Amino acid sequence: MAEGLTETYAKELLIDMLRRMLLIRRFEELAGQMYGLRKIGGFCHLYIGQEAVAVGSIAALDLEKDYVLTAYRDHGHALACGMDPKIIMAELYGKVTGCSRGKGGSMHLFDVERHMFGGNGIVGAHLPVAAGVAFKIKYRKEDGVVLCYFGDGAIHQGSFHESMNLAKIFGLPIIYICENNQYGMGTAWTRVSAVEDLSVRGRSYDIPGKRIDGMDVLTVYDEISEAVKRVRKSRAPLFFEIRTYRYRGHSMSDPAKYRTKDELESYKAQDPIVILRKRLIDSEVADEDEIRAVDEETRRVGAEAVEFAEASGAPAVDALYEDIFADTVGGE
């Protein structure tokens, strides 16, 4: 598959996907470091290892009209949507310059202009919201598609089944993506699921499902690109289980002792960044120096994000009472 990459993909797309995956990796490494230094408080769920899922799928969207909703492990999706790393890091720091003015934190990233609608701290709570956004698209006769991401743990929530059922009944333009990173907190997903192939869960609602490799960004891009075209035309939901793996614990407080070193190393051998990097070099799309330059750029962007967050101020005490109610009633 490495040969002839540029016959299938534009070089700009390939380099951009590598850049975005590297940016997520470097940003998350810095977030982990800053959390260890107590610069970041509360919960912090890193996306390291899962970069190909967000980058590959969101690259298939037109964020002028399409939407993204996800769960609490949302840094990667936010960056893949093009959110400013400085604004994201400031939000993690709890600073007023963050996307939620420092009051949302790690799990509640949001950007209206880029159609990144969260970031939700409650397992499965955003699935009905995603269905609502898809309903808005249909009601207003727009041409958009919604990507709704959630973990393997959320697939057992009632909101998953209710949302899928309504999406089918109403014919909503939504693609449900279960990012199966193998563990729901500290429990292996195979211990809590009656079926191994989670993609079959859509059959109960007559929603086609498919399982794909989430460690290969090009596979994700190809599959979701076709799915977006299909949903944009059919206005009917689809469901994907994208099998991936997180290299860090569930959150920063999790030492991940429930898995073996051999298991972790076996998945690190499938690192999505390493896989794409090798393909680009083997197909002569980019050489070592070009890739090194891209990595250095993302490291610089990450460092600037930390500097921005450090220099930003904290929200005023009165801000506790702001952003609670809408300014207007009945407006657009």
Phi and psi restraints in degrees (value plus and minus 20) as a CYANA .aco file:
   2 ALA   PHI     -86.3   -46.3
   2 ALA   PSI     -56.5   -16.5
   3 GLU   PHI     -89.7   -49.7
   3 GLU   PSI     119.8   159.8
   4 GLY   PHI      50.4    90.4
   4 GLY   PSI       9.1    49.1
   5 LEU   PHI     -79.8   -39.8
   5 LEU   PSI     -61.6   -21.6
   6 THR   PHI     -91.6   -51.6
   6 THR   PSI     -30.7     9.3
   7 GLU   PHI     -96.2   -56.2
   7 GLU   PSI     -41.9    -1.9
   8 THR   PHI    -127.0   -87.0
   8 THR   PSI     -56.1   -16.1
   9 TYR   PHI    -145.3  -105.3
   9 TYR   PSI     123.3   163.3
  10 ALA   PHI     -88.1   -48.1
  10 ALA   PSI     122.2   162.2
  11 LYS   PHI     -78.3   -38.3
  11 LYS   PSI     -58.6   -18.6
  12 GLU   PHI     -80.3   -40.3
  12 GLU   PSI     -59.4   -19.4
  13 LEU   PHI     -85.4   -45.4
  13 LEU   PSI     -65.4   -25.4
  14 LEU   PHI     -82.1   -42.1
  14 LEU   PSI     -66.1   -26.1
  15 ILE   PHI     -86.4   -46.4
  15 ILE   PSI     -58.0   -18.0
  16 ASP   PHI     -85.4   -45.4
  16 ASP   PSI     -59.9   -19.9
  17 MET   PHI     -85.9   -45.9
  17 MET   PSI     -59.2   -19.2
  18 LEU   PHI     -84.0   -44.0
  18 LEU   PSI     -63.3   -23.3
  19 ARG   PHI     -81.2   -41.2
  19 ARG   PSI     -63.6   -23.6
  20 ARG   PHI     -88.3   -48.3
  20 ARG   PSI     -59.5   -19.5
  21 MET   PHI     -85.1   -45.1
  21 MET   PSI     -61.6   -21.6
  22 LEU   PHI     -85.5   -45.5
  22 LEU   PSI     -58.7   -18.7
  23 LEU   PHI     -82.6   -42.6
  23 LEU   PSI     -63.5   -23.5
  24 ILE   PHI     -81.4   -41.4
  24 ILE   PSI     -65.8   -25.8
  25 ARG   PHI     -80.3   -40.3
  25 ARG   PSI     -69.2   -29.2
  26 ARG   PHI     -88.4   -48.4
  26 ARG   PSI     -58.2   -18.2
  27 PHE   PHI     -82.5   -42.5
  27 PHE   PSI     -65.2   -25.2
  28 GLU   PHI     -87.6   -47.6
  28 GLU   PSI     -56.4   -16.4
  29 GLU   PHI     -81.5   -41.5
  29 GLU   PSI     -62.1   -22.1
  30 LEU   PHI     -87.7   -47.7
  30 LEU   PSI     -59.3   -19.3
  31 ALA   PHI     -80.7   -40.7
  31 ALA   PSI     -60.7   -20.7
  32 GLY   PHI     -83.2   -43.2
  32 GLY   PSI     -61.6   -21.6
  33 GLN   PHI     -85.1   -45.1
  33 GLN   PSI     -64.2   -24.2
  34 MET   PHI     -87.9   -47.9
  34 MET   PSI     -52.6   -12.6
  35 TYR   PHI     -85.0   -45.0
  35 TYR   PSI     -61.9   -21.9
  36 GLY   PHI     -82.9   -42.9
  36 GLY   PSI     -48.5    -8.5
  37 LEU   PHI    -108.4   -68.4
  37 LEU   PSI     -15.6    24.4
  38 ARG   PHI      44.8    84.8
  38 ARG   PSI       5.6    45.6
  39 LYS   PHI     -99.3   -59.3
  39 LYS   PSI     -48.5    -8.5
  40 ILE   PHI    -134.9   -94.9
  40 ILE   PSI     112.8   152.8
  41 GLY   PHI    -136.4   -96.4
  41 GLY   PSI    -198.5  -158.5
  42 GLY   PHI      52.8    92.8
  42 GLY   PSI    -171.0  -131.0
  43 PHE   PHI    -107.1   -67.1
  43 PHE   PSI     130.7   170.7
  44 CYS   PHI    -172.1  -132.1
  44 CYS   PSI      89.1   129.1
  45 HIS   PHI    -128.8   -88.8
  45 HIS   PSI      93.9   133.9
  46 LEU   PHI    -105.2   -65.2
  46 LEU   PSI     131.9   171.9
  47 TYR   PHI    -124.0   -84.0
  47 TYR   PSI      -8.0    32.0
  48 ILE   PHI     -82.0   -42.0
  48 ILE   PSI     103.8   143.8
  49 GLY   PHI      85.9   125.9
  49 GLY   PSI     -43.9    -3.9
  50 GLN   PHI    -123.7   -83.7
  50 GLN   PSI     -10.7    29.3
  51 GLU   PHI     -75.8   -35.8
  51 GLU   PSI     -54.2   -14.2
  52 ALA   PHI     -85.3   -45.3
  52 ALA   PSI     -47.2    -7.2
  53 VAL   PHI     -87.9   -47.9
  53 VAL   PSI     -76.5   -36.5
  54 ALA   PHI     -85.0   -45.0
  54 ALA   PSI     -66.0   -26.0
  55 VAL   PHI     -86.0   -46.0
  55 VAL   PSI     -67.8   -27.8
  56 GLY   PHI     -85.0   -45.0
  56 GLY   PSI     -59.6   -19.6
  57 SER   PHI     -98.5   -58.5
  57 SER   PSI     -61.9   -21.9
  58 ILE   PHI     -90.5   -50.5
  58 ILE   PSI     -46.1    -6.1
  59 ALA   PHI     -83.8   -43.8
  59 ALA   PSI     -38.5     1.5
  60 ALA   PHI    -105.9   -65.9
  60 ALA   PSI     -23.6    16.4
  61 LEU   PHI    -118.0   -78.0
  61 LEU   PSI     142.7   182.7
  62 ASP   PHI    -133.6   -93.6
  62 ASP   PSI      79.2   119.2
  63 LEU   PHI     -94.9   -54.9
  63 LEU   PSI     -13.4    26.6
  64 GLU   PHI     -94.4   -54.4
  64 GLU   PSI     -47.8    -7.8
  65 LYS   PHI    -152.7  -112.7
  65 LYS   PSI     -35.1     4.9
  66 ASP   PHI    -116.7   -76.7
  66 ASP   PSI     144.0   184.0
  67 TYR   PHI    -152.6  -112.6
  67 TYR   PSI     134.0   174.0
  68 VAL   PHI    -147.1  -107.1
  68 VAL   PSI     109.4   149.4
  69 LEU   PHI    -152.5  -112.5
  69 LEU   PSI     118.7   158.7
  70 THR   PHI    -166.5  -126.5
  70 THR   PSI    -198.4  -158.4
  71 ALA   PHI    -112.3   -72.3
  71 ALA   PSI    -172.0  -132.0
  72 TYR   PHI     -99.7   -59.7
  72 TYR   PSI     -38.9     1.1
  73 ARG   PHI    -109.2   -69.2
  73 ARG   PSI      53.1    93.1
  74 ASP   PHI    -132.2   -92.2
  74 ASP   PSI     -21.5    18.5
  75 HIS   PHI     -78.7   -38.7
  75 HIS   PSI     -63.4   -23.4
  76 GLY   PHI     -84.3   -44.3
  76 GLY   PSI     -62.0   -22.0
  77 HIS   PHI     -85.7   -45.7
  77 HIS   PSI     -59.9   -19.9
  78 ALA   PHI     -82.1   -42.1
  78 ALA   PSI     -64.8   -24.8
  79 LEU   PHI     -87.7   -47.7
  79 LEU   PSI     -58.2   -18.2
  80 ALA   PHI     -85.3   -45.3
  80 ALA   PSI     -48.5    -8.5
  81 CYS   PHI     -98.4   -58.4
  81 CYS   PSI     -28.7    11.3
  82 GLY   PHI      75.4   115.4
  82 GLY   PSI      -6.4    33.6
  83 MET   PHI     -84.3   -44.3
  83 MET   PSI     127.6   167.6
  84 ASP   PHI     -88.5   -48.5
  84 ASP   PSI     102.3   142.3
  85 PRO   PHI     -77.1   -37.1
  85 PRO   PSI     -51.4   -11.4
  86 LYS   PHI     -84.1   -44.1
  86 LYS   PSI     -64.8   -24.8
  87 ILE   PHI     -86.2   -46.2
  87 ILE   PSI     -58.4   -18.4
  88 ILE   PHI     -86.1   -46.1
  88 ILE   PSI     -67.6   -27.6
  89 MET   PHI     -83.0   -43.0
  89 MET   PSI     -57.7   -17.7
  90 ALA   PHI     -83.1   -43.1
  90 ALA   PSI     -56.4   -16.4
  91 GLU   PHI     -86.8   -46.8
  91 GLU   PSI     -61.0   -21.0
  92 LEU   PHI     -80.8   -40.8
  92 LEU   PSI     -55.0   -15.0
  93 TYR   PHI     -95.4   -55.4
  93 TYR   PSI     -34.1     5.9
  94 GLY   PHI      57.9    97.9
  94 GLY   PSI       9.8    49.8
  95 LYS   PHI    -116.0   -76.0
  95 LYS   PSI     136.3   176.3
  96 VAL   PHI     -86.6   -46.6
  96 VAL   PSI     -40.4    -0.4
  97 THR   PHI    -103.0   -63.0
  97 THR   PSI     -19.7    20.3
  98 GLY   PHI     -92.5   -52.5
  98 GLY   PSI     146.6   186.6
  99 CYS   PHI     -84.5   -44.5
  99 CYS   PSI     -44.6    -4.6
 100 SER   PHI    -135.0   -95.0
 100 SER   PSI       7.2    47.2
 101 ARG   PHI      38.3    78.3
 101 ARG   PSI       9.5    49.5
 102 GLY   PHI      61.3   101.3
 102 GLY   PSI     -14.7    25.3
 103 LYS   PHI    -125.9   -85.9
 103 LYS   PSI     -24.9    15.1
 104 GLY   PHI    -120.0   -80.0
 104 GLY   PSI     -60.9   -20.9
 105 GLY   PHI      56.0    96.0
 105 GLY   PSI    -184.8  -144.8
 106 SER   PHI     -76.0   -36.0
 106 SER   PSI     -55.9   -15.9
 107 MET   PHI    -112.1   -72.1
 107 MET   PSI     -20.2    19.8
 108 HIS   PHI    -152.2  -112.2
 108 HIS   PSI      33.0    73.0
 109 LEU   PHI     -96.9   -56.9
 109 LEU   PSI     123.9   163.9
 110 PHE   PHI    -177.7  -137.7
 110 PHE   PSI     118.5   158.5
 111 ASP   PHI    -169.9  -129.9
 111 ASP   PSI      84.5   124.5
 112 VAL   PHI     -82.2   -42.2
 112 VAL   PSI     -66.1   -26.1
 113 GLU   PHI     -82.3   -42.3
 113 GLU   PSI     -56.0   -16.0
 114 ARG   PHI    -113.0   -73.0
 114 ARG   PSI     -13.1    26.9
 115 HIS   PHI      38.8    78.8
 115 HIS   PSI      10.5    50.5
 116 MET   PHI    -115.8   -75.8
 116 MET   PSI      81.4   121.4
 117 PHE   PHI    -121.4   -81.4
 117 PHE   PSI      18.1    58.1
 118 GLY   PHI      79.0   119.0
 118 GLY   PSI     136.9   176.9
 119 GLY   PHI      41.9    81.9
 119 GLY   PSI      75.3   115.3
 120 ASN   PHI    -164.9  -124.9
 120 ASN   PSI     109.1   149.1
 121 GLY   PHI    -100.5   -60.5
 121 GLY   PSI     -29.9    10.1
 122 ILE   PHI    -123.9   -83.9
 122 ILE   PSI     107.0   147.0
 123 VAL   PHI     -78.6   -38.6
 123 VAL   PSI      99.4   139.4
 124 GLY   PHI      61.1   101.1
 124 GLY   PSI     -25.5    14.5
 125 ALA   PHI     -88.9   -48.9
 125 ALA   PSI     -44.0    -4.0
 126 HIS   PHI    -105.7   -65.7
 126 HIS   PSI     -30.3     9.7
 127 LEU   PHI     -82.4   -42.4
 127 LEU   PSI     -66.6   -26.6
 128 PRO   PHI     -83.3   -43.3
 128 PRO   PSI     -53.2   -13.2
 129 VAL   PHI     -83.6   -43.6
 129 VAL   PSI     -62.3   -22.3
 130 ALA   PHI     -82.1   -42.1
 130 ALA   PSI     -60.2   -20.2
 131 ALA   PHI     -83.6   -43.6
 131 ALA   PSI     -55.7   -15.7
 132 GLY   PHI     -85.1   -45.1
 132 GLY   PSI     -60.3   -20.3
 133 VAL   PHI     -84.1   -44.1
 133 VAL   PSI     -62.3   -22.3
 134 ALA   PHI     -83.4   -43.4
 134 ALA   PSI     -56.3   -16.3
 135 PHE   PHI     -85.0   -45.0
 135 PHE   PSI     -58.9   -18.9
 136 LYS   PHI     -79.4   -39.4
 136 LYS   PSI     -63.5   -23.5
 137 ILE   PHI     -79.7   -39.7
 137 ILE   PSI     -65.7   -25.7
 138 LYS   PHI     -88.5   -48.5
 138 LYS   PSI     -63.8   -23.8
 139 TYR   PHI     -81.0   -41.0
 139 TYR   PSI     -60.2   -20.2
 140 ARG   PHI    -110.1   -70.1
 140 ARG   PSI     -15.2    24.8
 141 LYS   PHI      35.9    75.9
 141 LYS   PSI      24.6    64.6
 142 GLU   PHI    -109.3   -69.3
 142 GLU   PSI     155.6   195.6
 143 ASP   PHI    -129.6   -89.6
 143 ASP   PSI      -1.2    38.8
 144 GLY   PHI    -105.3   -65.3
 144 GLY   PSI     147.7   187.7
 145 VAL   PHI    -153.5  -113.5
 145 VAL   PSI     123.3   163.3
 146 VAL   PHI    -126.1   -86.1
 146 VAL   PSI     112.5   152.5
 147 LEU   PHI    -123.4   -83.4
 147 LEU   PSI     102.9   142.9
 148 CYS   PHI    -137.8   -97.8
 148 CYS   PSI      92.8   132.8
 149 TYR   PHI    -120.4   -80.4
 149 TYR   PSI     124.8   164.8
 150 PHE   PHI    -178.3  -138.3
 150 PHE   PSI     143.1   183.1
 151 GLY   PHI    -108.9   -68.9
 151 GLY   PSI     152.4   192.4
 152 ASP   PHI     -84.4   -44.4
 152 ASP   PSI     -45.2    -5.2
 153 GLY   PHI     -89.2   -49.2
 153 GLY   PSI     -54.3   -14.3
 154 ALA   PHI     -93.4   -53.4
 154 ALA   PSI     -36.9     3.1
 155 ILE   PHI     -88.4   -48.4
 155 ILE   PSI     -34.4     5.6
 156 HIS   PHI    -117.5   -77.5
 156 HIS   PSI     -16.2    23.8
 157 GLN   PHI    -102.6   -62.6
 157 GLN   PSI     129.0   169.0
 158 GLY   PHI     -81.7   -41.7
 158 GLY   PSI     -51.9   -11.9
 159 SER   PHI     -82.6   -42.6
 159 SER   PSI     -49.4    -9.4
 160 PHE   PHI     -83.0   -43.0
 160 PHE   PSI     -69.0   -29.0
 161 HIS   PHI     -89.4   -49.4
 161 HIS   PSI     -60.4   -20.4
 162 GLU   PHI     -84.2   -44.2
 162 GLU   PSI     -62.8   -22.8
 163 SER   PHI     -85.9   -45.9
 163 SER   PSI     -64.3   -24.3
 164 MET   PHI     -82.2   -42.2
 164 MET   PSI     -62.0   -22.0
 165 ASN   PHI     -81.9   -41.9
 165 ASN   PSI     -66.7   -26.7
 166 LEU   PHI     -87.5   -47.5
 166 LEU   PSI     -56.6   -16.6
 167 ALA   PHI     -81.0   -41.0
 167 ALA   PSI     -59.0   -19.0
 168 LYS   PHI     -92.2   -52.2
 168 LYS   PSI     -64.9   -24.9
 169 ILE   PHI     -79.5   -39.5
 169 ILE   PSI     -64.8   -24.8
 170 PHE   PHI    -107.6   -67.6
 170 PHE   PSI     -29.1    10.9
 171 GLY   PHI      45.6    85.6
 171 GLY   PSI      38.0    78.0
 172 LEU   PHI    -111.7   -71.7
 172 LEU   PSI     121.8   161.8
 173 PRO   PHI    -100.3   -60.3
 173 PRO   PSI      55.3    95.3
 174 ILE   PHI    -156.3  -116.3
 174 ILE   PSI     121.6   161.6
 175 ILE   PHI    -136.0   -96.0
 175 ILE   PSI      95.4   135.4
 176 TYR   PHI    -106.5   -66.5
 176 TYR   PSI     109.3   149.3
 177 ILE   PHI    -143.9  -103.9
 177 ILE   PSI      90.4   130.4
 178 CYS   PHI    -108.0   -68.0
 178 CYS   PSI      91.0   131.0
 179 GLU   PHI    -104.5   -64.5
 179 GLU   PSI      73.1   113.1
 180 ASN   PHI    -103.8   -63.8
 180 ASN   PSI      76.1   116.1
 181 ASN   PHI    -114.1   -74.1
 181 ASN   PSI      -0.5    39.5
 182 GLN   PHI      66.4   106.4
 182 GLN   PSI     -40.7    -0.7
 183 TYR   PHI    -157.1  -117.1
 183 TYR   PSI     114.2   154.2
 184 GLY   PHI    -116.4   -76.4
 184 GLY   PSI      80.7   120.7
 185 MET   PHI      37.6    77.6
 185 MET   PSI    -128.9   -88.9
 186 GLY   PHI    -128.9   -88.9
 186 GLY   PSI      -7.7    32.3
 187 THR   PHI    -132.5   -92.5
 187 THR   PSI     106.4   146.4
 188 ALA   PHI     -80.4   -40.4
 188 ALA   PSI     115.3   155.3
 189 TRP   PHI     -82.1   -42.1
 189 TRP   PSI     -46.8    -6.8
 190 THR   PHI     -87.9   -47.9
 190 THR   PSI     -38.7     1.3
 191 ARG   PHI    -101.9   -61.9
 191 ARG   PSI     -35.4     4.6
 192 VAL   PHI    -142.7  -102.7
 192 VAL   PSI     -19.6    20.4
 193 SER   PHI    -134.1   -94.1
 193 SER   PSI     112.1   152.1
 194 ALA   PHI     -96.1   -56.1
 194 ALA   PSI     -34.2     5.8
 195 VAL   PHI    -145.7  -105.7
 195 VAL   PSI     128.1   168.1
 196 GLU   PHI    -104.3   -64.3
 196 GLU   PSI     -59.4   -19.4
 197 ASP   PHI    -111.6   -71.6
 197 ASP   PSI      79.7   119.7
 198 LEU   PHI     -87.8   -47.8
 198 LEU   PSI     -37.9     2.1
 199 SER   PHI     -85.9   -45.9
 199 SER   PSI     -37.5     2.5
 200 VAL   PHI     -94.7   -54.7
 200 VAL   PSI     -30.9     9.1
 201 ARG   PHI     -79.8   -39.8
 201 ARG   PSI     -44.6    -4.6
 202 GLY   PHI     -94.4   -54.4
 202 GLY   PSI     -36.1     3.9
 203 ARG   PHI     -83.0   -43.0
 203 ARG   PSI     -51.2   -11.2
 204 SER   PHI     -80.2   -40.2
 204 SER   PSI     -43.3    -3.3
 205 TYR   PHI    -135.8   -95.8
 205 TYR   PSI      -3.7    36.3
 206 ASP   PHI      38.6    78.6
 206 ASP   PSI      17.0    57.0
 207 ILE   PHI    -127.7   -87.7
 207 ILE   PSI      99.9   139.9
 208 PRO   PHI     -79.3   -39.3
 208 PRO   PSI     119.2   159.2
 209 GLY   PHI    -151.1  -111.1
 209 GLY   PSI     137.6   177.6
 210 LYS   PHI    -174.1  -134.1
 210 LYS   PSI     124.0   164.0
 211 ARG   PHI    -124.3   -84.3
 211 ARG   PSI     112.7   152.7
 212 ILE   PHI    -154.4  -114.4
 212 ILE   PSI     143.9   183.9
 213 ASP   PHI     -99.2   -59.2
 213 ASP   PSI      95.1   135.1
 214 GLY   PHI    -110.3   -70.3
 214 GLY   PSI     -14.4    25.6
 215 MET   PHI    -116.7   -76.7
 215 MET   PSI     -20.0    20.0
 216 ASP   PHI    -140.6  -100.6
 216 ASP   PSI      86.2   126.2
 217 VAL   PHI     -83.6   -43.6
 217 VAL   PSI     -51.5   -11.5
 218 LEU   PHI     -93.0   -53.0
 218 LEU   PSI     -56.3   -16.3
 219 THR   PHI     -83.1   -43.1
 219 THR   PSI     -64.6   -24.6
 220 VAL   PHI     -81.2   -41.2
 220 VAL   PSI     -66.4   -26.4
 221 TYR   PHI     -80.8   -40.8
 221 TYR   PSI     -65.7   -25.7
 222 ASP   PHI     -81.5   -41.5
 222 ASP   PSI     -68.9   -28.9
 223 GLU   PHI     -86.3   -46.3
 223 GLU   PSI     -64.4   -24.4
 224 ILE   PHI     -94.4   -54.4
 224 ILE   PSI     -51.4   -11.4
 225 SER   PHI     -79.5   -39.5
 225 SER   PSI     -66.3   -26.3
 226 GLU   PHI     -86.1   -46.1
 226 GLU   PSI     -58.5   -18.5
 227 ALA   PHI     -85.0   -45.0
 227 ALA   PSI     -61.3   -21.3
 228 VAL   PHI     -82.9   -42.9
 228 VAL   PSI     -63.3   -23.3
 229 LYS   PHI     -80.7   -40.7
 229 LYS   PSI     -62.5   -22.5
 230 ARG   PHI     -85.1   -45.1
 230 ARG   PSI     -66.1   -26.1
 231 VAL   PHI     -90.1   -50.1
 231 VAL   PSI     -56.3   -16.3
 232 ARG   PHI     -81.2   -41.2
 232 ARG   PSI     -52.6   -12.6
 233 LYS   PHI    -106.7   -66.7
 233 LYS   PSI     -64.1   -24.1
 234 SER   PHI    -104.7   -64.7
 234 SER   PSI     -44.6    -4.6
 235 ARG   PHI      37.4    77.4
 235 ARG   PSI      21.3    61.3
 236 ALA   PHI    -154.4  -114.4
 236 ALA   PSI     126.2   166.2
 237 PRO   PHI     -92.7   -52.7
 237 PRO   PSI     136.0   176.0
 238 LEU   PHI    -152.5  -112.5
 238 LEU   PSI     143.1   183.1
 239 PHE   PHI    -157.2  -117.2
 239 PHE   PSI     113.5   153.5
 240 PHE   PHI    -148.0  -108.0
 240 PHE   PSI     117.6   157.6
 241 GLU   PHI    -121.2   -81.2
 241 GLU   PSI      95.7   135.7
 242 ILE   PHI    -124.5   -84.5
 242 ILE   PSI      89.2   129.2
 243 ARG   PHI     -99.3   -59.3
 243 ARG   PSI      99.4   139.4
 244 THR   PHI    -159.2  -119.2
 244 THR   PSI    -183.0  -143.0
 245 TYR   PHI    -180.6  -140.6
 245 TYR   PSI     115.3   155.3
 246 ARG   PHI    -116.5   -76.5
 246 ARG   PSI     112.9   152.9
 247 TYR   PHI    -102.6   -62.6
 247 TYR   PSI     -41.1    -1.1
 248 ARG   PHI    -123.1   -83.1
 248 ARG   PSI     158.7   198.7
 249 GLY   PHI     -89.4   -49.4
 249 GLY   PSI     155.3   195.3
 250 HIS   PHI     -75.0   -35.0
 250 HIS   PSI     -65.9   -25.9
 251 SER   PHI    -161.0  -121.0
 251 SER   PSI    -198.6  -158.6
 252 MET   PHI     -85.5   -45.5
 252 MET   PSI     -38.4     1.6
 253 SER   PHI    -110.5   -70.5
 253 SER   PSI     -18.0    22.0
 254 ASP   PHI    -123.6   -83.6
 254 ASP   PSI      94.7   134.7
 255 PRO   PHI     -98.2   -58.2
 255 PRO   PSI     -26.3    13.7
 256 ALA   PHI      37.6    77.6
 256 ALA   PSI      23.9    63.9
 257 LYS   PHI     -99.9   -59.9
 257 LYS   PSI     -21.5    18.5
 258 TYR   PHI    -102.5   -62.5
 258 TYR   PSI     -19.9    20.1
 259 ARG   PHI    -148.1  -108.1
 259 ARG   PSI     136.6   176.6
 260 THR   PHI    -106.6   -66.6
 260 THR   PSI     139.0   179.0
 261 LYS   PHI     -83.9   -43.9
 261 LYS   PSI     -56.5   -16.5
 262 ASP   PHI     -83.3   -43.3
 262 ASP   PSI     -60.4   -20.4
 263 GLU   PHI     -83.1   -43.1
 263 GLU   PSI     -66.7   -26.7
 264 LEU   PHI     -81.0   -41.0
 264 LEU   PSI     -64.3   -24.3
 265 GLU   PHI     -85.4   -45.4
 265 GLU   PSI     -54.9   -14.9
 266 SER   PHI     -84.3   -44.3
 266 SER   PSI     -54.8   -14.8
 267 TYR   PHI    -101.1   -61.1
 267 TYR   PSI     -48.9    -8.9
 268 LYS   PHI     -86.7   -46.7
 268 LYS   PSI     -45.7    -5.7
 269 ALA   PHI     -89.7   -49.7
 269 ALA   PSI     -33.5     6.5
 270 GLN   PHI    -127.8   -87.8
 270 GLN   PSI       4.9    44.9
 271 ASP   PHI     -72.6   -32.6
 271 ASP   PSI     102.1   142.1
 272 PRO   PHI     -82.0   -42.0
 272 PRO   PSI     -50.6   -10.6
 273 ILE   PHI     -90.7   -50.7
 273 ILE   PSI     -62.9   -22.9
 274 VAL   PHI     -83.6   -43.6
 274 VAL   PSI     -60.1   -20.1
 275 ILE   PHI     -82.2   -42.2
 275 ILE   PSI     -68.2   -28.2
 276 LEU   PHI     -87.5   -47.5
 276 LEU   PSI     -60.8   -20.8
 277 ARG   PHI     -76.6   -36.6
 277 ARG   PSI     -65.4   -25.4
 278 LYS   PHI     -83.9   -43.9
 278 LYS   PSI     -60.2   -20.2
 279 ARG   PHI     -84.6   -44.6
 279 ARG   PSI     -60.2   -20.2
 280 LEU   PHI     -85.3   -45.3
 280 LEU   PSI     -59.5   -19.5
 281 ILE   PHI     -91.4   -51.4
 281 ILE   PSI     -66.5   -26.5
 282 ASP   PHI     -81.3   -41.3
 282 ASP   PSI     -54.6   -14.6
 283 SER   PHI    -112.8   -72.8
 283 SER   PSI     -16.5    23.5
 284 GLU   PHI      42.0    82.0
 284 GLU   PSI       9.2    49.2
 285 VAL   PHI     -94.0   -54.0
 285 VAL   PSI     -55.1   -15.1
 286 ALA   PHI    -170.7  -130.7
 286 ALA   PSI     134.0   174.0
 287 ASP   PHI    -126.2   -86.2
 287 ASP   PSI     159.4   199.4
 288 GLU   PHI     -78.1   -38.1
 288 GLU   PSI     -61.0   -21.0
 289 ASP   PHI     -85.6   -45.6
 289 ASP   PSI     -61.6   -21.6
 290 GLU   PHI     -83.2   -43.2
 290 GLU   PSI     -64.2   -24.2
 291 ILE   PHI     -87.3   -47.3
 291 ILE   PSI     -58.3   -18.3
 292 ARG   PHI     -82.2   -42.2
 292 ARG   PSI     -59.2   -19.2
 293 ALA   PHI     -84.5   -44.5
 293 ALA   PSI     -59.3   -19.3
 294 VAL   PHI     -83.7   -43.7
 294 VAL   PSI     -62.7   -22.7
 295 ASP   PHI     -85.3   -45.3
 295 ASP   PSI     -61.8   -21.8
 296 GLU   PHI     -83.3   -43.3
 296 GLU   PSI     -56.8   -16.8
 297 GLU   PHI     -82.6   -42.6
 297 GLU   PSI     -64.1   -24.1
 298 THR   PHI     -88.9   -48.9
 298 THR   PSI     -53.6   -13.6
 299 ARG   PHI     -84.8   -44.8
 299 ARG   PSI     -60.0   -20.0
 300 ARG   PHI     -85.4   -45.4
 300 ARG   PSI     -63.6   -23.6
 301 VAL   PHI     -80.7   -40.7
 301 VAL   PSI     -61.2   -21.2
 302 GLY   PHI     -83.8   -43.8
 302 GLY   PSI     -64.1   -24.1
 303 ALA   PHI     -83.1   -43.1
 303 ALA   PSI     -58.8   -18.8
 304 GLU   PHI     -86.6   -46.6
 304 GLU   PSI     -53.6   -13.6
 305 ALA   PHI     -84.7   -44.7
 305 ALA   PSI     -61.4   -21.4
 306 VAL   PHI     -85.3   -45.3
 306 VAL   PSI     -62.9   -22.9
 307 GLU   PHI     -80.8   -40.8
 307 GLU   PSI     -62.4   -22.4
 308 PHE   PHI     -83.2   -43.2
 308 PHE   PSI     -64.9   -24.9
 309 ALA   PHI     -84.6   -44.6
 309 ALA   PSI     -61.0   -21.0
 310 GLU   PHI     -81.7   -41.7
 310 GLU   PSI     -58.3   -18.3
 311 ALA   PHI    -103.1   -63.1
 311 ALA   PSI     -33.5     6.5
 312 SER   PHI     -98.6   -58.6
 312 SER   PSI     135.2   175.2
 313 GLY   PHI    -110.0   -70.0
 313 GLY   PSI     142.0   182.0
 314 ALA   PHI    -101.2   -61.2
 314 ALA   PSI     135.8   175.8
 315 PRO   PHI     -82.4   -42.4
 315 PRO   PSI     128.6   168.6
 316 ALA   PHI     -89.2   -49.2
 316 ALA   PSI     135.4   175.4
 317 VAL   PHI     -78.9   -38.9
 317 VAL   PSI     -57.7   -17.7
 318 ASP   PHI     -84.1   -44.1
 318 ASP   PSI     -39.1     0.9
 319 ALA   PHI     -85.6   -45.6
 319 ALA   PSI     -35.2     4.8
 320 LEU   PHI     -78.9   -38.9
 320 LEU   PSI     -48.6    -8.6
 321 TYR   PHI    -121.7   -81.7
 321 TYR   PSI     -14.2    25.8
 322 GLU   PHI    -121.6   -81.6
 322 GLU   PSI     142.5   182.5
 323 ASP   PHI      42.4    82.4
 323 ASP   PSI       8.0    48.0
 324 ILE   PHI    -116.7   -76.7
 324 ILE   PSI     -63.7   -23.7
 325 PHE   PHI    -136.7   -96.7
 325 PHE   PSI     133.9   173.9
 326 ALA   PHI     -87.8   -47.8
 326 ALA   PSI     128.4   168.4
 327 ASP   PHI     -90.6   -50.6
 327 ASP   PSI     -51.4   -11.4
 328 THR   PHI    -149.5  -109.5
 328 THR   PSI     139.4   179.4
 329 VAL   PHI    -138.9   -98.9
 329 VAL   PSI     108.8   148.8
 330 GLY   PHI      63.2   103.2
 330 GLY   PSI     -12.9    27.1
 331 GLY   PHI    -103.7   -63.7
 331 GLY   PSI    -194.6  -154.6
